[in-house]
């Protein structure tokens, strides 16, 4: 299941220079490049003339040229020059244009809005730690051979902490997490658990916490970027020593996900500690990756409520996540993956619709991908639609 009308992270800023960069999102191809002012731009990567990849072309004065016949497109997606024409800048067919997608560069990330309803978009999140000298960060990216939802599922519960990562909750049953509630936000939800963390030496941060101590762990999910934010007081309760992460997930296709991370810390601030900080976080990341890539089926089931078998505290966050998916479907944001596959097989290429199609519904070479009707998904809809009231 994949969704439009959402801001996704397309790339790290440092990856986009003076050459075009091809990215695949929502099972479609896009090209990133910079305008003359240095701002990022994103276009559909399929030339309307012969279907060539624009990412194989050249950037010049804030435009990108097709590598086949040199058709030149600006950041608005409009073809502004066809070298072979009598009047190259004037004799341009009406349909010589491609979809262009709103693009924002923020906190070292290039965000792209994939959809046509920008007016109702949930805003990009803020990352206050990025501009705060009290924090130091290190970035990382990896491709997971798992769909978007299995990739998110690996962190959307607390019980996996002792099972997968060896971080128990203490008490008579070290595998049972403290009770917690879902607090709904305008752009997602959040929760926190209070428990007793084990000595931190098991995680490699020697001398930060030498004995079991009460701590508060906070976790939030935001729809833009399918973002997770986790904050753990790694030094123990009241220490104000935190390990914090942001995880951004962009679906490459129905079975593959581009994962990007920003890991923050407010301790051991010297640059030569960055690699150690990254390694300690990747220990957990790779354990989660192994789980996500082994989950069956390979594609997430198109149902209103998941999983079918639930535990009281183990699946509370996953239920909240599935509620958000249900709401996206109800808004008409879910791509009809079966219809798209059939069209692709028949040579009928479709693109993610852009905001420009709201003002000009005609004169496009490629039609938009088909969408699921904006109505309730099949399955246990009642349990999904009242979830917010029951868990708030």
Secondary structure, DSSP 8 states (H G I E B T S, - for coil): --BSSEEEEEEEGGG-SSS-EEEEETTEEEEEEE-TTS-EEEEESB-TTT--BGGGSEEETTEEE-TTT--EE-TTSBEEE-TTSTTTTT---TT-B--EE-EEEETTEEEEEESS-GGG-------GGGG-TT-EEEEEEEEESS-HHHHHHTTS-STHIIIII-----SSSTTS------EEETTEEEEEEEEEE--GGGGT-TTT--S-EEEEEEEEEETGGGEEEEEE-TT-TTS---EEEEEEEEEEETTEEEEEEEEEESSS-SGGGHHHHHHHHHHHHHHHHHHHHH-SSSS----SS--SS--TTTSHHHHHHHHHHHHHHHTT-BB-HHHHHHHHHTT---B---THHHH--S--SS-B--B--SS--SS-HHHHHTHHHHH-
